[in-house]
């Protein structure tokens, strides 16, 4: 029997909460995950026919606990001590009142894990994606991704009290890790680093869903709100970024009538709500930049001086090569391409981590300046370095068009 869409959404929302209860209480990630899957299967079988229980979360916890108790009873004496713990009743009040979704985020984003492992574990344990789906999203073989997730679980199991709630001193650091992982997931979905597709809407959509979950738990946190606003304002442009054949359409050339105005309105409202606290967070400032772009009905209406001011602030808060490159573009839009190129020239060494985007921006600014020969050189170099086929095709086509323009001028 097919599970109704509403029940599927409810199960998806409850899954990390139930898993968090089991992992926090019993400290066994693998057994808890298996028990949760069995409880979810039981719910998908029973609820369509009987209707969901009055307390769906408590029902799932109780069923999962019984599955864990059964598993423990079948194991060796090494696990007998846990069996008595697993068979204890869970008070309904605790099952209803304590939401462990955030605990699962903190667990999956433990500082002991690499970003790649944290992303995979977050998508598996909190996002509910299968190993195959995660492997497909990152263009890896399923066994490789399975090993990555398994290693992450083993790494956590080897730590002293990895499932303990972080203390006050750790809270901000761990929340920062959670937000960084969500940002990385969204970024990979928005512009994939390799492959034939420009964007992976399954990943960007999942990142937005998970960030909404964190925002529901921490609605007053400025950076949580800023990250959600940034995702919405960026994703609002999704359908306008890709042409009919999957080709990349740059921001200045996008048909803005195809932008999702409802998402832009929500994103602007969210970021506006944070402004009484001041612009203090990197995600908050990036969201403010995205809001300026989103509110411009035409490319020529963009308030570039304001964007430049925001990039100046962002570079002070969170300096990195991509921020500097974006600031150089804003400088070029306000003061001319020569100024943007001069800024890049003075910061050449610090931009080494920008990869192919450094050449892409140089090409763009040289094209703005009418220096087509230099633009062709940099576009071609960027095309050789990128592993994204849509970006490679865009850069190659840009260079070819400038070749044609140069030939026509002769």
N, C-alpha and C positions, 0 to 999 in steps of 0.2 A: 504494500500500500504506500502511495506517495505521501510524503509529509507536506502539509499545507505550507505555503510561503511564510505565513505569520509564525507558525511553529518552528520552521527552520531558522528564522531570524532570532526567535527567542532562545533556541538551543545554542546558536552561534554566540549570542550575547552572554549566556550563562556559562558556557564552557570554560573560559579562563577563570571565572569566579570559583567554580567547583574544583577545577584543577588546583587553584591556589589554596583552597581549604585542605585538600588531600596532601599536597606537597608540604605545606607549612606544618601540618600536624604530624605527618608520618615520615617525611624526609626521604621518600623513595620516588624519584621522578618517573622512572620507567613503569613501575607497577601502578602508580597513580594515573599515568596517561592511559595505560591499557584498561584500567577500571573505568575511567571516564568514557572511553570509546564504547565499552559495553553498555554503560548506563545510557549513553546517547542513542545507541542502537535500540535499546529497550524502549526509550521514550519515542523514538521515531516509529516504532511498531505499535505501541499502545495508545499514544495520545491521539492520533487521528480517529481511532475508533471510540475511545472512551472520553476524549477531551482532556486538556491539561489539568493536572491537580491544582488545588488551591495554592500550594506552595511549590512551584516547579523546581526551584533551586534546592529546597530541602529534600524533595523527592530524588533528584539526581544525586545529591550527596549521600543519601541513605543507600540508594541502589549501588553506587560506586563503592561505598564502604563495605557492603556485603560482598561484592566481587573481590575486593582486596582481602577480606577476611578469608574467603574461600581459597584464594591463592596462597595466603600465608599458611593456612592449615595443611596445604599440600607440600609445603617446603620442609626443609630439614630442621633439626633442633636449633640451628643457628638463628632461625627466625621465630622461634616459639615465643620469645619475649614480646615481639611486636604483635603477635596474634591477640594477646589479651587487650592490648591497646586498641587494635583495629576494631574489636567487637564492641567497644563502648558505644552507647547511644550518643548521638549528637543532638543537643537541645535545639528545638526548632527556632528559638529566639536567636541563637548564635548563627544558625544557617541563614536567617532572614536579614539580621542586622549587620553582619560583617561582610563587606565586599572585598574579595581578595584579588580583584583584577589588577590593582596597582601593585600589589605584592608580586604578582607574576611578572609584571613589567620589570620590577626591580631585580627579580631573580634572573630573568633572561638577559638583563643588561648588567650583570655582575662585572666589576672591574677586572676580574681575572680572565674574562673572555675577550677575544679579539672582536673587532667590529663585525667581521664576516660571520663569526660564530654567533654573536649576539643577534644579528639580523635573522639568521636561519632559525635560531631557537625561538625568537619572538614570533616569527611567522608561523612556526609549528605549534607552539604552546598557547599563544594568545590569539593569533590570527586564525588558527584552525585550518591552515592550508596543509595539504598532504605533502609528504617528502617529494613526491613526483612533481607536484605543482611548484614547489620552491625551486627544485632543480631546473625545471623548464624555464622559470622566470630568470634564472641566472645563467642559463645556457650551460649547465653542468650535467653530467650523467647522474641518474638517480642514485646509484651506489655511492658516488663521491659525496653527494649532498647528505645521504644517510650517514656516512662515516663522519662528516663534519658535525652533524647534530649529535651523534652518539659520543663523539669526543667532547663536545661541550657539556653534555650531561655528566660524563665521567669526571671532567675537570671540576664541576660543581660538587660532585659527590666526594671528591678528595679534599675539599676545603673544610675548615672548621666552622660549623654552623652556617653553611651558605644560605639556609632558608630563613635565617633570623631577620626580623625587620630592621632596617638600618637605623642607627641612632641619629640624633639630631645633627651631629657633626657630619654624618655621611649623607644625609638626606639630599642636600642641594647637589652634591657631586653625582649621586646616583640618579637624581631626576635629570640632570644634564645629560647623562649617558642615555637614559630612556629617550629623551627628545632627540638626541643626535642619531640614534638608531632609526627612529621614525622618520627623521629628515632624510637619512640615507636611503631608506626604502622608497620614500616618495620621489627623491631625485632620480633614482634608478628607473622608476616607473615613468617619470616625466620625460626623461631623455636617456634612453638605454645606452650603456657604454659600448656595446658591441651588438652585432647582428643586423638583420634586415629591417627590423621595425624601429621607427623613431621613438615610440613610446610604448609602455606596457601599462594599459589602463587597469589591469588586475592588480598590479603592485601599487600604483598611485591611489587607486580606490581603496585598497586595503589600508594603506598608510593613513588616509583621511579617516576611515572608520575607526582605526585604533586611536588616532589622536583625539577624535571626538570622545572616545571612552575615557581617556586621561583627562580631557577638559571637563567632563561631567563630574569626575572625582575631585579635580582641583580647579574649579571655575574661576578662582580669584588669582591664580598664578599668571603673572604678566607674560612670561615666556611660553607657557602652555597655550595661552590664548593667542599670542603672536604667531606661534607655529601653525596653529589651526587656521588662522586668518591667511597666513602666507600660502598654505596649501590650497585653500579655496580660491584665492585670488589668482594663483598661478594655474590651477587646473581649469579655471573658467575659460582659459584660452585654448584648451585642448583641441577642440574640433576645428579651430581655425589655423592650427599649426601644421596641419598635414593636408597636402593636395590630393586630388582624386587618385593618383598613382602612388601614394605614400610618400611623396616628396616633402622635404622640409620647407616651410614658409616662414621667413624671418618675421620678427615682431612688426617691423615698419610696414610690411606688405600684407599683413593679415587682414582679412575682411572682418572688421570689428562687429558687424552685425551678427556674426556667428558666435561671438563671445557670450557666455552664460551670464546674463545680467543678474539672475537671482543669486548665483554664487558670489558675484562681485559685491552685490548689496550686503549679503551676509558677512563677507570678509571685511568690508569697509566698516560695518557696524561693530564687529568684534575688535578690530584694531583701534577704532575710535574709543571704545569703552576702556582701553588700557591707557589712553593718553593722560588722564589725570595723575597717573603715577610717573609720568615723564617717559622719555624715550631712553631706556637704559639697557635693553636686552637686544642681542643680535637678531633673533627671530622677529622680535617686535619691529626693529628698524627695517629689516627686509620686507616685512609685511607692509610697512608704510610706503616703501618704494613701489611695491606691487600695486598698492592702492592708487598711487599717482598715475601709474600706467593704465590701470583699469578704468579710471574716471575720465581719461582722454578719449573722446569719441572719434578723433582722427589722430593719426600719427603726428601731424604737425601741431596739434593742440597740446602735446605733452609738455609738462612743466619741467624742463630739463634743469633749470637752476635749482629748483627744489630737490630734484633727484640727486644732483651733485652734492648739495648740502647734506642730504641723508647718507650718501656714500662716504663723505668725509667723516661723518659721525660713526658709521659702521666700521670704517677702517681703524678708528681709534678704539672701538669696543672689541672688535674681532678681526685683527689683521690677518689676511691670507692672500695668496696669489690671485684667486678669482675675484675677490673684492677689489683688489688693486686694478685688475684688468677692466672690471665694470666701471670703476671710477674713471679710468682713462677714457672710456667711451663717453661717459657723461661730460668729462672735461672737453672732449672733442665737439660734443653737441652744443656746448655753451660757448667755448672759446675758439673753436676751429680744430680741424684734424691735426695741424702741426703741433698744437699744444698737447693733444693727446699722445702723439708719437713721442714728443719730447719727454713727457712723463714716463712713458714706458722705457725709453732709453736710459733714464736716470735710475731705473729700478730693475734693470735687466737681470741681475743676479738673484734678486728675491722672487722673480717670476718663473724660475726654473721649474717649479712644480705645477705650472699651469698646463703643461703638455701641449697638445696641438692647438689649444685655444689661443695661446700666445701668438702663433703665426696667423690664426684666423682673424684675430683682432687687428694685428698689424696690416693684414690684407685689406680689411674693411676700412681702416683709417687712411691707408694709401689710396684706396679707391675714392674715398670722400675728397681727398686732396687732388684728384685727377692724375695721380702718379700710377698709371696703369701697369707699367713694366714691373715696378716694385710690388704692386698688389698681386700680380700674377705669380710672382716668385713665392710670396708668402701663402697665397691660397693653395698653390700646388704643394708646398711643403706641409701645410696643415692637412690636406687631403691624404697625403702619404702616411701621416702619423695617426689619424683617427681610425678606430676599429668599428665605428658606426657607419653602416653602408649609406643611410640617408644623408648623414653629415658629409661623408666622402663625396657622394654624388652632387650635393649642393655646392661644395667648395670647388669641385672640378668644373661644374657648369658655370660657376661664377668666373673662374679663370678663363674658360673658353669664350664667354661673352666679352670679356675684356680684350682677349686676343682679336676678336671680330671688330670691336670698337677701334682698336689700335690700327687694324688693317684698313678700316674705312677712313680713318683720319689721314692716311698717307696719300 
